[in-house]
């Protein structure tokens, strides 16, 4: 089974471990289908494909998911005077969380908000 997980850039920078396509990961998550925070950045249709939100602090996690990363999209959004422009987000494929897509490096209008990671779940 394949699922998508939202990883917030702030939480990843604070407490996350690096990840890349092909790796097996186990993440604590909360089940939040159609996560509102992603819907604001992108749109409800795109967010509707996300089932889980990775959790490093704050909410008690609902559980953990373990799987092999099959695809990563970094989500980049426009900001004006530091304020998010609702719906401005676009997904850009990357191989790892440390990758910055060409054209966004040094561009002050775009911010990297997080990642949508597709996992092929592993069963024990």
Secondary structure as UniProt FT lines:
FT   STRAND          2..8
FT   HELIX           9..15
FT   TURN            21..22
FT   STRAND          24..31
FT   TURN            33..34
FT   HELIX           36..41
FT   HELIX           44..47
FT   TURN            48..49
FT   STRAND          52..54
FT   STRAND          63..80
FT   TURN            81..82
FT   STRAND          83..84
FT   TURN            86..87
FT   STRAND          90..94
FT   TURN            97..98
FT   TURN            102..106
FT   TURN            108..109
FT   STRAND          110..121
//
